[in-house]
Amino acid sequence: MKRIGTVALFALAALTVSGYGAAETFKLVEPGGEVNGKSSIEFAEEWWKWMQSTPDAQNPADDDTGKNCAVGQQGDVWFLAGSFGHDLRKRSCEIPAGKYIFFPVVNKVAFNRKGGSLSCSEAKRQAALSPGMSADLFVEIDGVSVPDVERFRAKSKKCFNFMERRPAALGTYDATPTATDGYWIMIEPLPEGQHSIRFGGGHSGKSDSSKDLLQNISYAVTIK
């Protein structure tokens, strides 16, 4: 992920899937499915609001250990973050039992700058992932690889304000229209105990605001 300051951002995060050739200890919410009446893209928009709601010093995407994993979490769905760069990140995260887990494998966002005049259609165009430019996407949960990650793609149909949850003390404004595009995963609540989530891959863009992105992230997750 890039820091705020350009019109388009990338972010990587985790992914899991229901057992493929291994003990079925976890399940995905399939494309088109809903959680509490919300679709994947609606949670994707909430994910971006969550990312923008935290102070820089506590941002989960800029965390080397997982110490900020719980910052800003709310409701029945727990969000996982990627990172602001191409480096390897290994994190530990304790998640309450009964929580869904949601994260993007690769994602992108475009938003209106303060005082700007970006239209919703232009935001969606800028946020669109370049066709065929996502590569080497991988996800493992408890050592089980997830196939066909690309089928989980979802993108904004309507625009939103990804600064909606950002406190005034952190500096905020109405960033409408914001739009996002990506591969988004929702995991049903995992059984209590220890789990591992490893993910990564890349996406290459074609404009100055969408540079190449490579990531390799691991989470040691405790459900309790």
N, CA and C atoms as a LAMMPS dump frame, in Angstrom:
ITEM: TIMESTEP
0
ITEM: NUMBER OF ATOMS
672
ITEM: BOX BOUNDS ff ff ff
-5.0000000000000000e+02 5.0000000000000000e+02
-5.0000000000000000e+02 5.0000000000000000e+02
-5.0000000000000000e+02 5.0000000000000000e+02
ITEM: ATOMS id mol type element x y z
1 1 1 N 0.84 -1.193 0
2 1 2 C 0 0 0
3 1 3 C 0.87 1.236 0
4 2 1 N 0.424 2.278 -0.676
5 2 2 C 1.084 3.574 -0.603
6 2 3 C 0.397 4.438 0.433
7 3 1 N 1.147 5.347 1.022
8 3 2 C 0.559 6.283 1.969
9 3 3 C -0.357 7.269 1.241
10 4 1 N -1.302 7.845 1.999
11 4 2 C -2.184 8.85 1.431
12 4 3 C -1.334 9.992 0.884
13 5 1 N -1.728 10.5 -0.265
14 5 2 C -0.983 11.588 -0.862
15 5 3 C -1.033 11.505 -2.371
16 6 1 N -1.425 10.339 -2.899
17 6 2 C -1.679 10.196 -4.32
18 6 3 C -3.126 9.827 -4.505
19 7 1 N -3.624 9.983 -5.718
20 7 2 C -5.034 9.706 -5.961
21 7 3 C -5.332 8.228 -5.832
22 8 1 N -4.409 7.366 -6.219
23 8 2 C -4.66 5.93 -6.172
24 8 3 C -3.717 5.274 -5.189
25 9 1 N -4.24 4.279 -4.467
26 9 2 C -3.466 3.54 -3.482
27 9 3 C -3.607 2.063 -3.746
28 10 1 N -2.59 1.315 -3.372
29 10 2 C -2.679 -0.132 -3.382
30 10 3 C -2.619 -0.624 -1.948
31 11 1 N -3.139 -1.805 -1.712
32 11 2 C -2.979 -2.445 -0.414
33 11 3 C -3.1 -3.939 -0.595
34 12 1 N -2.297 -4.665 0.159
35 12 2 C -2.416 -6.098 0.199
36 12 3 C -2.784 -6.503 1.606
37 13 1 N -3.5 -7.606 1.702
38 13 2 C -3.799 -8.149 3.001
39 13 3 C -4.014 -9.629 2.867
40 14 1 N -4.63 -10.255 3.878
41 14 2 C -4.644 -11.701 3.944
42 14 3 C -5.815 -12.343 3.229
43 15 1 N -5.841 -13.67 3.212
44 15 2 C -6.869 -14.42 2.517
45 15 3 C -6.851 -15.839 3.033
46 16 1 N -8.026 -16.479 3.124
47 16 2 C -8.12 -17.877 3.495
48 16 3 C -9.251 -18.519 2.728
49 17 1 N -9.421 -19.818 2.857
50 17 2 C -10.45 -20.506 2.1
51 17 3 C -10.836 -21.808 2.777
52 18 1 N -12.023 -22.344 2.446
53 18 2 C -12.443 -23.603 3.032
54 18 3 C -11.57 -24.729 2.507
55 19 1 N -11.276 -25.687 3.396
56 19 2 C -10.244 -26.681 3.171
57 19 3 C -10.192 -27.291 1.785
58 20 1 N -9.095 -27.11 1.081
59 20 2 C -8.867 -27.7 -0.232
60 20 3 C -7.825 -28.789 -0.083
61 21 1 N -8.292 -30.026 0.068
62 21 2 C -7.381 -31.142 0.212
63 21 3 C -6.802 -31.263 1.604
64 22 1 N -7.393 -30.608 2.601
65 22 2 C -6.913 -30.685 3.971
66 22 3 C -8.12 -30.646 4.898
67 23 1 N -7.864 -30.767 6.207
68 23 2 C -8.956 -30.736 7.173
69 23 3 C -9.705 -29.418 7.046
70 24 1 N -11.023 -29.507 6.943
71 24 2 C -11.822 -28.303 6.731
72 24 3 C -12.088 -27.618 8.062
73 25 1 N -11.143 -26.801 8.485
74 25 2 C -11.277 -26.062 9.734
75 25 3 C -11.702 -24.622 9.495
76 26 1 N -11.9 -24.235 8.245
77 26 2 C -12.274 -22.858 7.929
78 26 3 C -13.054 -22.843 6.623
79 27 1 N -13.868 -21.782 6.44
80 27 2 C -14.696 -21.652 5.253
81 27 3 C -14.728 -20.204 4.792
82 28 1 N -14.825 -20.033 3.486
83 28 2 C -14.984 -18.709 2.897
84 28 3 C -16.449 -18.365 2.712
85 29 1 N -16.752 -17.09 2.764
86 29 2 C -18.023 -16.603 2.24
87 29 3 C -17.815 -16.463 0.74
88 30 1 N -18.562 -17.197 -0.032
89 30 2 C -18.346 -17.252 -1.478
90 30 3 C -18.745 -15.941 -2.158
91 31 1 N -18.198 -15.675 -3.348
92 31 2 C -18.58 -14.474 -4.092
93 31 3 C -20.097 -14.368 -4.228
94 32 1 N -20.621 -13.2 -3.987
95 32 2 C -22.063 -12.989 -4.03
96 32 3 C -22.737 -13.197 -2.688
97 33 1 N -22.004 -13.782 -1.73
98 33 2 C -22.571 -14.004 -0.41
99 33 3 C -22.59 -12.725 0.413
100 34 1 N -23.332 -12.745 1.512
101 34 2 C -23.449 -11.585 2.386
102 34 3 C -23.217 -11.973 3.837
103 35 1 N -22.81 -11.017 4.628
104 35 2 C -22.687 -11.165 6.079
105 35 3 C -23.468 -10.028 6.712
106 36 1 N -24.426 -10.38 7.531
107 36 2 C -25.284 -9.37 8.169
108 36 3 C -25.909 -8.436 7.139
109 37 1 N -26.273 -8.996 5.983
110 37 2 C -26.951 -8.218 4.954
111 37 3 C -26.047 -7.337 4.117
112 38 1 N -24.734 -7.429 4.308
113 38 2 C -23.794 -6.615 3.544
114 38 3 C -22.984 -7.476 2.588
115 39 1 N -22.712 -6.925 1.41
116 39 2 C -21.92 -7.617 0.395
117 39 3 C -20.434 -7.388 0.625
118 40 1 N -19.617 -8.095 -0.154
119 40 2 C -18.17 -7.944 -0.065
120 40 3 C -17.728 -6.514 -0.345
121 41 1 N -18.306 -5.892 -1.357
122 41 2 C -17.856 -4.54 -1.694
123 41 3 C -18.257 -3.539 -0.608
124 42 1 N -19.366 -3.765 0.066
125 42 2 C -19.741 -2.884 1.171
126 42 3 C -18.743 -3.008 2.319
127 43 1 N -18.263 -4.23 2.58
128 43 2 C -17.245 -4.394 3.605
129 43 3 C -15.904 -3.839 3.139
130 44 1 N -15.644 -3.915 1.835
131 44 2 C -14.412 -3.321 1.306
132 44 3 C -14.397 -1.815 1.579
133 45 1 N -15.528 -1.175 1.395
134 45 2 C -15.61 0.25 1.668
135 45 3 C -15.417 0.528 3.153
136 46 1 N -15.973 -0.336 4.026
137 46 2 C -15.777 -0.185 5.46
138 46 3 C -14.311 -0.429 5.834
139 47 1 N -13.654 -1.338 5.117
140 47 2 C -12.233 -1.61 5.356
141 47 3 C -11.402 -0.346 5.133
142 48 1 N -11.687 0.363 4.039
143 48 2 C -10.949 1.602 3.769
144 48 3 C -11.238 2.659 4.823
145 49 1 N -12.47 2.751 5.286
146 49 2 C -12.798 3.709 6.351
147 49 3 C -12.032 3.364 7.626
148 50 1 N -11.924 2.071 7.906
149 50 2 C -11.139 1.62 9.06
150 50 3 C -9.676 2.029 8.912
151 51 1 N -9.092 1.818 7.734
152 51 2 C -7.69 2.163 7.509
153 51 3 C -7.438 3.639 7.743
154 52 1 N -8.396 4.483 7.362
155 52 2 C -8.214 5.924 7.493
156 52 3 C -8.57 6.447 8.878
157 53 1 N -9.119 5.584 9.746
158 53 2 C -9.589 6.041 11.054
159 53 3 C -8.495 6.036 12.116
160 54 1 N -7.321 5.45 11.806
161 54 2 C -6.292 5.277 12.823
162 54 3 C -5.168 6.298 12.676
163 55 1 N -4.586 6.746 13.789
164 55 2 C -3.409 7.623 13.714
165 55 3 C -2.258 6.903 13.019
166 56 1 N -1.381 7.655 12.387
167 56 2 C -0.259 7.048 11.672
168 56 3 C 0.555 6.132 12.574
169 57 1 N 0.752 6.527 13.826
170 57 2 C 1.58 5.742 14.74
171 57 3 C 0.933 4.419 15.132
172 58 1 N -0.374 4.288 14.887
173 58 2 C -1.089 3.064 15.241
174 58 3 C -1.672 2.358 14.024
175 59 1 N -1.298 2.783 12.848
176 59 2 C -1.901 2.202 11.653
177 59 3 C -1.492 0.747 11.503
178 60 1 N -2.456 -0.197 11.432
179 60 2 C -2.132 -1.621 11.335
180 60 3 C -1.326 -1.985 10.089
181 61 1 N -1.388 -1.163 9.048
182 61 2 C -0.638 -1.451 7.829
183 61 3 C 0.83 -1.047 7.943
184 62 1 N 1.167 -0.298 8.984
185 62 2 C 2.539 0.149 9.192
186 62 3 C 3.112 -0.482 10.455
187 63 1 N 2.691 -1.712 10.713
188 63 2 C 2.948 -2.422 11.968
189 63 3 C 3.85 -3.62 11.68
190 64 1 N 4.975 -3.71 12.374
191 64 2 C 5.918 -4.808 12.148
192 64 3 C 5.602 -6.056 12.952
193 65 1 N 4.795 -5.932 14.023
194 65 2 C 4.608 -7.046 14.948
195 65 3 C 3.163 -7.526 15.093
196 66 1 N 2.205 -6.665 14.765
197 66 2 C 0.802 -6.981 15.008
198 66 3 C 0.257 -6.298 16.244
199 67 1 N 1.066 -5.458 16.889
200 67 2 C 0.625 -4.797 18.128
201 67 3 C -0.585 -3.901 17.918
202 68 1 N -0.805 -3.447 16.665
203 68 2 C -1.94 -2.567 16.376
204 68 3 C -3.11 -3.295 15.724
205 69 1 N -3.102 -4.606 15.804
206 69 2 C -4.12 -5.399 15.113
207 69 3 C -5.54 -5.049 15.558
208 70 1 N -5.708 -4.687 16.827
209 70 2 C -7.054 -4.441 17.364
210 70 3 C -7.505 -2.993 17.243
211 71 1 N -6.634 -2.113 16.773
212 71 2 C -6.965 -0.686 16.714
213 71 3 C -8.133 -0.444 15.75
214 72 1 N -9.18 0.204 16.249
215 72 2 C -10.296 0.598 15.399
216 72 3 C -11.271 -0.501 15.023
217 73 1 N -11.089 -1.71 15.547
218 73 2 C -11.988 -2.807 15.183
219 73 3 C -13.354 -2.609 15.834
220 74 1 N -14.409 -2.97 15.098
221 74 2 C -15.752 -2.873 15.643
222 74 3 C -16.683 -3.822 14.901
223 75 1 N -17.743 -4.272 15.569
224 75 2 C -18.733 -5.129 14.934
225 75 3 C -18.313 -6.592 14.844
226 76 1 N -19.033 -7.35 14.019
227 76 2 C -18.852 -8.796 13.91
228 76 3 C -17.767 -9.198 12.92
229 77 1 N -17.189 -8.228 12.215
230 77 2 C -16.19 -8.521 11.19
231 77 3 C -14.864 -7.86 11.58
232 78 1 N -13.804 -8.674 11.592
233 78 2 C -12.464 -8.216 11.964
234 78 3 C -11.642 -8.008 10.703
235 79 1 N -11.032 -6.836 10.571
236 79 2 C -10.241 -6.512 9.384
237 79 3 C -8.755 -6.808 9.614
238 80 1 N -8.103 -7.338 8.589
239 80 2 C -6.654 -7.505 8.583
240 80 3 C -6.049 -6.568 7.546
241 81 1 N -4.827 -6.116 7.812
242 81 2 C -4.163 -5.137 6.953
243 81 3 C -2.982 -5.75 6.221
244 82 1 N -2.554 -5.045 5.184
245 82 2 C -1.328 -5.377 4.48
246 82 3 C -0.211 -4.502 4.996
247 83 1 N 0.517 -3.832 4.092
248 83 2 C 1.608 -2.967 4.519
249 83 3 C 1.798 -1.821 3.539
250 84 1 N 2.6 -0.842 3.954
251 84 2 C 2.907 0.311 3.117
252 84 3 C 4.188 0.096 2.332
253 85 1 N 4.386 -1.046 1.765
254 85 2 C 5.644 -1.245 1.057
255 85 3 C 5.784 -2.64 0.52
256 86 1 N 7.012 -2.988 0.13
257 86 2 C 7.29 -4.267 -0.507
258 86 3 C 7.977 -5.239 0.437
259 87 1 N 8.112 -4.881 1.708
260 87 2 C 8.888 -5.692 2.624
261 87 3 C 8.067 -6.812 3.25
262 88 1 N 8.769 -7.803 3.786
263 88 2 C 8.148 -8.913 4.497
264 88 3 C 7.661 -8.428 5.856
265 89 1 N 6.426 -8.766 6.203
266 89 2 C 5.891 -8.442 7.519
267 89 3 C 5.387 -9.723 8.177
268 90 1 N 5.778 -9.923 9.434
269 90 2 C 5.295 -11.046 10.227
270 90 3 C 4.617 -10.482 11.464
271 91 1 N 3.332 -10.815 11.622
272 91 2 C 2.554 -10.25 12.712
273 91 3 C 1.845 -11.334 13.511
274 92 1 N 1.561 -11.01 14.762
275 92 2 C 0.72 -11.836 15.617
276 92 3 C -0.542 -11.046 15.936
277 93 1 N -1.678 -11.717 15.94
278 93 2 C -2.958 -11.024 16.132
279 93 3 C -3.913 -11.904 16.919
280 94 1 N -4.441 -11.379 18.002
281 94 2 C -5.45 -12.088 18.788
282 94 3 C -6.826 -11.579 18.389
283 95 1 N -7.701 -12.5 17.988
284 95 2 C -9.036 -12.145 17.488
285 95 3 C -10.089 -12.842 18.345
286 96 1 N -11.104 -12.134 18.803
287 96 2 C -12.149 -12.769 19.61
288 96 3 C -12.881 -13.857 18.823
289 97 1 N -13.254 -14.909 19.516
290 97 2 C -14.015 -15.986 18.881
291 97 3 C -15.33 -15.443 18.337
292 98 1 N -15.783 -16.014 17.236
293 98 2 C -17.052 -15.629 16.64
294 98 3 C -16.967 -14.51 15.629
295 99 1 N -15.779 -13.977 15.378
296 99 2 C -15.62 -12.891 14.42
297 99 3 C -15.346 -13.432 13.011
298 100 1 N -16.005 -12.851 12.022
299 100 2 C -15.601 -13.046 10.635
300 100 3 C -14.275 -12.303 10.426
301 101 1 N -13.49 -12.741 9.449
302 101 2 C -12.226 -12.077 9.135
303 101 3 C -12.268 -11.639 7.677
304 102 1 N -11.954 -10.366 7.443
305 102 2 C -12.078 -9.795 6.103
306 102 3 C -10.808 -9.05 5.728
307 103 1 N -10.375 -9.23 4.484
308 103 2 C -9.168 -8.552 4.016
309 103 3 C -9.064 -8.645 2.507
310 104 1 N -8.282 -7.735 1.9
311 104 2 C -8.032 -7.818 0.47
312 104 3 C -6.723 -8.548 0.191
313 105 1 N -6.659 -9.237 -0.914
314 105 2 C -5.406 -9.821 -1.378
315 105 3 C -4.607 -8.735 -2.095
316 106 1 N -5.226 -8.099 -3.054
317 106 2 C -4.697 -6.894 -3.703
318 106 3 C -5.875 -5.944 -3.855
319 107 1 N -5.672 -4.672 -3.558
320 107 2 C -6.765 -3.722 -3.762
321 107 3 C -6.228 -2.344 -4.102
322 108 1 N -7.104 -1.505 -4.549
323 108 2 C -6.735 -0.164 -4.989
324 108 3 C -7.889 0.781 -4.675
325 109 1 N -7.56 2.037 -4.402
326 109 2 C -8.588 3.026 -4.113
327 109 3 C -8.245 4.325 -4.821
328 110 1 N -9.254 5.056 -5.236
329 110 2 C -9.1 6.406 -5.773
330 110 3 C -10.079 7.302 -5.026
331 111 1 N -9.664 8.538 -4.739
332 111 2 C -10.484 9.416 -3.909
333 111 3 C -10.316 10.856 -4.325
334 112 1 N -11.28 11.659 -3.933
335 112 2 C -11.251 13.081 -4.243
336 112 3 C -10.32 13.802 -3.277
337 113 1 N -9.368 14.542 -3.809
338 113 2 C -8.499 15.352 -2.956
339 113 3 C -9.288 16.501 -2.334
340 114 1 N -8.773 17.038 -1.256
341 114 2 C -9.426 18.167 -0.604
342 114 3 C -9.519 19.331 -1.58
343 115 1 N -10.732 19.802 -1.783
344 115 2 C -10.953 20.89 -2.718
345 115 3 C -10.984 20.464 -4.167
346 116 1 N -10.907 19.154 -4.423
347 116 2 C -10.895 18.648 -5.791
348 116 3 C -12.284 18.545 -6.394
349 117 1 N -12.33 18.137 -7.658
350 117 2 C -13.611 18.033 -8.364
351 117 3 C -13.734 16.702 -9.095
352 118 1 N -13.149 15.655 -8.525
353 118 2 C -13.211 14.331 -9.134
354 118 3 C -14.656 13.844 -9.194
355 119 1 N -15.045 13.252 -10.314
356 119 2 C -16.387 12.668 -10.44
357 119 3 C -16.347 11.218 -9.99
358 120 1 N -17.523 10.664 -9.704
359 120 2 C -17.6 9.259 -9.288
360 120 3 C -17.125 8.329 -10.41
361 121 1 N -17.521 8.616 -11.634
362 121 2 C -17.108 7.767 -12.751
363 121 3 C -15.597 7.79 -12.933
364 122 1 N -14.981 8.954 -12.719
365 122 2 C -13.534 9.057 -12.837
366 122 3 C -12.841 8.341 -11.674
367 123 1 N -13.416 8.444 -10.478
368 123 2 C -12.851 7.723 -9.335
369 123 3 C -12.866 6.222 -9.587
370 124 1 N -13.967 5.717 -10.126
371 124 2 C -14.043 4.284 -10.424
372 124 3 C -13.057 3.896 -11.514
373 125 1 N -12.85 4.762 -12.479
374 125 2 C -11.884 4.467 -13.541
375 125 3 C -10.467 4.418 -12.978
376 126 1 N -10.141 5.38 -12.118
377 126 2 C -8.8 5.419 -11.549
378 126 3 C -8.546 4.273 -10.575
379 127 1 N -9.603 3.821 -9.908
380 127 2 C -9.448 2.732 -8.939
381 127 3 C -9.372 1.362 -9.604
382 128 1 N -9.778 1.254 -10.854
383 128 2 C -9.862 -0.048 -11.515
384 128 3 C -8.493 -0.711 -11.618
385 129 1 N -8.416 -1.961 -11.239
386 129 2 C -7.2 -2.733 -11.413
387 129 3 C -6.946 -2.948 -12.898
388 130 1 N -5.702 -2.831 -13.305
389 130 2 C -5.367 -3.015 -14.716
390 130 3 C -5.6 -4.469 -15.117
391 131 1 N -6.33 -4.731 -16.202
392 131 2 C -6.637 -6.1 -16.617
393 131 3 C -5.367 -6.923 -16.811
394 132 1 N -5.351 -8.096 -16.197
395 132 2 C -4.25 -9.02 -16.381
396 132 3 C -2.956 -8.627 -15.692
397 133 1 N -2.989 -7.581 -14.832
398 133 2 C -1.751 -7.103 -14.229
399 133 3 C -1.537 -7.6 -12.806
400 134 1 N -2.495 -8.33 -12.226
401 134 2 C -2.291 -8.964 -10.929
402 134 3 C -1.63 -10.313 -11.166
403 135 1 N -0.536 -10.582 -10.424
404 135 2 C 0.243 -11.784 -10.707
405 135 3 C 0.759 -12.414 -9.426
406 136 1 N 0.938 -13.73 -9.498
407 136 2 C 1.556 -14.492 -8.412
408 136 3 C 0.848 -14.289 -7.077
409 137 1 N -0.47 -14.154 -7.121
410 137 2 C -1.222 -14.031 -5.88
411 137 3 C -1.22 -15.382 -5.163
412 138 1 N -0.94 -15.354 -3.875
413 138 2 C -0.966 -16.602 -3.116
414 138 3 C -1.547 -16.352 -1.738
415 139 1 N -2.235 -17.37 -1.224
416 139 2 C -2.797 -17.316 0.118
417 139 3 C -2.709 -18.711 0.714
418 140 1 N -2.323 -18.771 1.962
419 140 2 C -2.322 -20.031 2.697
420 140 3 C -2.908 -19.793 4.083
421 141 1 N -3.758 -20.702 4.522
422 141 2 C -4.226 -20.678 5.897
423 141 3 C -3.966 -22.047 6.487
424 142 1 N -3.258 -22.062 7.584
425 142 2 C -2.845 -23.309 8.217
426 142 3 C -2.187 -24.242 7.209
427 143 1 N -1.422 -23.656 6.292
428 143 2 C -0.677 -24.426 5.312
429 143 3 C -1.451 -24.858 4.096
430 144 1 N -2.736 -24.487 4.009
431 144 2 C -3.578 -24.881 2.881
432 144 3 C -3.652 -23.727 1.882
433 145 1 N -3.287 -23.982 0.631
434 145 2 C -3.313 -22.944 -0.4
435 145 3 C -4.73 -22.696 -0.893
436 146 1 N -5.015 -21.464 -1.224
437 146 2 C -6.322 -21.062 -1.744
438 146 3 C -6.231 -20.934 -3.259
439 147 1 N -7.03 -21.686 -4.005
440 147 2 C -6.987 -21.58 -5.466
441 147 3 C -7.895 -20.477 -6
442 148 1 N -7.597 -20.026 -7.209
443 148 2 C -8.48 -19.152 -7.977
444 148 3 C -8.885 -17.901 -7.196
445 149 1 N -7.881 -17.198 -6.685
446 149 2 C -8.137 -15.981 -5.923
447 149 3 C -8.877 -14.938 -6.757
448 150 1 N -8.629 -14.925 -8.056
449 150 2 C -9.187 -13.882 -8.92
450 150 3 C -10.7 -13.844 -8.925
451 151 1 N -11.345 -14.949 -8.579
452 151 2 C -12.812 -14.965 -8.62
453 151 3 C -13.442 -14.125 -7.515
454 152 1 N -12.645 -13.67 -6.577
455 152 2 C -13.171 -12.878 -5.468
456 152 3 C -13.08 -11.373 -5.728
457 153 1 N -12.907 -10.989 -6.962
458 153 2 C -12.815 -9.568 -7.26
459 153 3 C -14.164 -8.87 -7.042
460 154 1 N -14.093 -7.679 -6.476
461 154 2 C -15.283 -6.843 -6.292
462 154 3 C -14.866 -5.384 -6.4
463 155 1 N -15.717 -4.568 -6.997
464 155 2 C -15.396 -3.153 -7.169
465 155 3 C -16.616 -2.291 -6.899
466 156 1 N -16.357 -1.037 -6.582
467 156 2 C -17.422 -0.117 -6.199
468 156 3 C -18.449 0.067 -7.313
469 157 1 N -19.713 -0.014 -6.938
470 157 2 C -20.797 0.341 -7.843
471 157 3 C -21.228 1.781 -7.59
472 158 1 N -21.15 2.179 -6.324
473 158 2 C -21.438 3.549 -5.934
474 158 3 C -20.202 4.096 -5.225
475 159 1 N -20.046 5.383 -5.224
476 159 2 C -18.897 5.983 -4.556
477 159 3 C -19.22 6.277 -3.084
478 160 1 N -18.17 6.435 -2.288
479 160 2 C -18.321 6.628 -0.851
480 160 3 C -17.254 7.614 -0.372
481 161 1 N -17.195 7.825 0.938
482 161 2 C -16.214 8.722 1.55
483 161 3 C -15.326 7.91 2.475
484 162 1 N -14.084 7.625 2.072
485 162 2 C -13.256 6.773 2.921
486 162 3 C -12.668 7.504 4.122
487 163 1 N -12.965 8.79 4.266
488 163 2 C -12.577 9.549 5.455
489 163 3 C -13.699 9.595 6.495
490 164 1 N -14.772 8.87 6.26
491 164 2 C -15.974 8.978 7.092
492 164 3 C -15.702 8.723 8.576
493 165 1 N -14.814 7.776 8.901
494 165 2 C -14.551 7.426 10.294
495 165 3 C -13.327 8.151 10.86
496 166 1 N -12.675 8.962 10.081
497 166 2 C -11.442 9.607 10.53
498 166 3 C -11.76 10.738 11.507
499 167 1 N -11.177 10.72 12.707
500 167 2 C -11.455 11.775 13.691
501 167 3 C -10.962 13.141 13.204
502 168 1 N -11.676 14.171 13.579
503 168 2 C -11.304 15.526 13.164
504 168 3 C -9.899 15.884 13.639
505 169 1 N -9.501 15.349 14.802
506 169 2 C -8.186 15.661 15.356
507 169 3 C -7.05 15.148 14.475
508 170 1 N -7.331 14.164 13.612
509 170 2 C -6.3 13.612 12.729
510 170 3 C -6.232 14.355 11.403
511 171 1 N -7.172 15.279 11.212
512 171 2 C -7.217 16 9.937
513 171 3 C -8.043 15.23 8.936
514 172 1 N -9.213 15.725 8.634
515 172 2 C -10.116 14.999 7.752
516 172 3 C -10.874 15.973 6.854
517 173 1 N -11.536 15.424 5.863
518 173 2 C -12.391 16.192 4.96
519 173 3 C -13.283 15.185 4.243
520 174 1 N -14.219 15.661 3.475
521 174 2 C -15.114 14.788 2.724
522 174 3 C -14.406 14.36 1.439
523 175 1 N -13.972 13.115 1.381
524 175 2 C -13.229 12.589 0.232
525 175 3 C -14.143 11.943 -0.806
526 176 1 N -15.444 12.233 -0.736
527 176 2 C -16.37 11.769 -1.752
528 176 3 C -16.072 12.49 -3.077
529 177 1 N -15.996 11.783 -4.193
530 177 2 C -16.213 10.343 -4.34
531 177 3 C -14.937 9.526 -4.13
532 178 1 N -15.085 8.422 -3.385
533 178 2 C -14.043 7.403 -3.268
534 178 3 C -14.56 6.134 -3.918
535 179 1 N -13.689 5.418 -4.61
536 179 2 C -14.046 4.136 -5.221
537 179 3 C -12.908 3.155 -5.006
538 180 1 N -13.23 1.865 -4.979
539 180 2 C -12.213 0.847 -4.76
540 180 3 C -12.453 -0.364 -5.649
541 181 1 N -11.4 -1.114 -5.859
542 181 2 C -11.438 -2.323 -6.681
543 181 3 C -10.419 -3.292 -6.075
544 182 1 N -10.73 -4.574 -6.064
545 182 2 C -9.763 -5.511 -5.511
546 182 3 C -10.301 -6.918 -5.403
547 183 1 N -9.469 -7.774 -4.82
548 183 2 C -9.828 -9.167 -4.525
549 183 3 C -10.009 -9.259 -3.018
550 184 1 N -11.264 -9.45 -2.596
551 184 2 C -11.631 -9.325 -1.185
552 184 3 C -12.123 -10.665 -0.641
553 185 1 N -11.65 -11.021 0.545
554 185 2 C -11.963 -12.321 1.126
555 185 3 C -12.643 -12.148 2.478
556 186 1 N -13.732 -12.906 2.659
557 186 2 C -14.42 -12.955 3.948
558 186 3 C -14.384 -14.388 4.462
559 187 1 N -13.815 -14.565 5.651
560 187 2 C -13.707 -15.88 6.264
561 187 3 C -14.739 -16.023 7.363
562 188 1 N -15.429 -17.136 7.364
563 188 2 C -16.345 -17.41 8.462
564 188 3 C -15.549 -17.581 9.754
565 189 1 N -16.197 -17.379 10.922
566 189 2 C -15.46 -17.46 12.188
567 189 3 C -14.646 -18.751 12.307
568 190 1 N -13.366 -18.584 12.651
569 190 2 C -12.466 -19.719 12.793
570 190 3 C -12.63 -20.364 14.163
571 191 1 N -12.326 -21.655 14.289
572 191 2 C -12.369 -22.301 15.603
573 191 3 C -11.309 -21.724 16.535
574 192 1 N -11.554 -21.82 17.809
575 192 2 C -10.593 -21.305 18.771
576 192 3 C -9.257 -22.036 18.656
577 193 1 N -8.193 -21.306 18.93
578 193 2 C -6.862 -21.889 18.85
579 193 3 C -5.946 -21.092 17.947
580 194 1 N -4.846 -21.719 17.532
581 194 2 C -3.814 -21.069 16.729
582 194 3 C -4.036 -21.325 15.241
583 195 1 N -3.843 -20.289 14.448
584 195 2 C -3.969 -20.387 12.995
585 195 3 C -2.873 -19.546 12.346
586 196 1 N -2.522 -19.908 11.125
587 196 2 C -1.552 -19.116 10.374
588 196 3 C -2.18 -18.664 9.063
589 197 1 N -1.919 -17.428 8.702
590 197 2 C -2.38 -16.862 7.437
591 197 3 C -1.169 -16.241 6.743
592 198 1 N -0.901 -16.674 5.531
593 198 2 C 0.218 -16.131 4.76
594 198 3 C -0.298 -15.732 3.384
595 199 1 N 0.094 -14.579 2.915
596 199 2 C -0.43 -14.104 1.642
597 199 3 C 0.56 -13.17 0.973
598 200 1 N 0.342 -12.953 -0.297
599 200 2 C 1.201 -12.023 -1.031
600 200 3 C 0.899 -12.057 -2.508
601 201 1 N 1.719 -11.362 -3.261
602 201 2 C 1.541 -11.27 -4.698
603 201 3 C 1.845 -9.858 -5.152
604 202 1 N 1.337 -9.491 -6.286
605 202 2 C 1.626 -8.164 -6.806
606 202 3 C 0.635 -7.7 -7.842
607 203 1 N 0.735 -6.413 -8.138
608 203 2 C -0.078 -5.814 -9.192
609 203 3 C 0.744 -4.704 -9.827
610 204 1 N 0.748 -4.643 -11.138
611 204 2 C 1.468 -3.6 -11.859
612 204 3 C 0.485 -2.632 -12.476
613 205 1 N 0.712 -1.348 -12.27
614 205 2 C -0.139 -0.324 -12.856
615 205 3 C 0.517 0.316 -14.054
616 206 1 N -0.216 1.185 -14.711
617 206 2 C 0.271 1.81 -15.939
618 206 3 C 0.415 3.317 -15.834
619 207 1 N 0.012 3.895 -14.689
620 207 2 C 0.063 5.35 -14.56
621 207 3 C 0.968 5.743 -13.408
622 208 1 N 1.249 7.028 -13.295
623 208 2 C 2.109 7.52 -12.231
624 208 3 C 1.523 7.264 -10.851
625 209 1 N 0.196 7.121 -10.763
626 209 2 C -0.45 6.951 -9.469
627 209 3 C -0.676 5.492 -9.13
628 210 1 N -0.2 4.55 -9.917
629 210 2 C -0.383 3.127 -9.627
630 210 3 C 0.889 2.368 -9.963
631 211 1 N 1.848 2.438 -9.064
632 211 2 C 3.139 1.812 -9.273
633 211 3 C 3.069 0.32 -8.954
634 212 1 N 4.142 -0.392 -9.301
635 212 2 C 4.225 -1.812 -9.002
636 212 3 C 4.159 -2.057 -7.499
637 213 1 N 3.525 -3.161 -7.11
638 213 2 C 3.365 -3.512 -5.711
639 213 3 C 3.684 -4.982 -5.521
640 214 1 N 4.516 -5.288 -4.55
641 214 2 C 4.834 -6.66 -4.19
642 214 3 C 4.765 -6.773 -2.678
643 215 1 N 4.147 -7.853 -2.174
644 215 2 C 4.081 -8.016 -0.725
645 215 3 C 4.127 -9.481 -0.328
646 216 1 N 4.572 -9.705 0.904
647 216 2 C 4.652 -11.039 1.5
648 216 3 C 4.383 -10.862 2.982
649 217 1 N 3.197 -11.264 3.412
650 217 2 C 2.747 -10.983 4.774
651 217 3 C 2.272 -12.264 5.445
652 218 1 N 2.645 -12.396 6.714
653 218 2 C 2.23 -13.563 7.503
654 218 3 C 1.58 -13.104 8.81
655 219 1 N 0.497 -13.759 9.155
656 219 2 C -0.163 -13.536 10.434
657 219 3 C -0.19 -14.837 11.225
658 220 1 N 0.224 -14.767 12.481
659 220 2 C -0.01 -15.839 13.447
660 220 3 C -1.236 -15.402 14.242
661 221 1 N -2.347 -16.078 14.021
662 221 2 C -3.631 -15.658 14.584
663 221 3 C -4.023 -16.57 15.743
664 222 1 N -4.426 -15.95 16.844
665 222 2 C -4.972 -16.679 17.973
666 222 3 C -6.441 -16.323 18.101
667 223 1 N -7.306 -17.313 18.039
668 223 2 C -8.744 -17.121 18.237
669 223 3 C -9.088 -17.551 19.649
670 224 1 N -9.657 -16.617 20.415
671 224 2 C -9.984 -16.974 21.823
672 224 3 C -11.154 -16.144 22.343
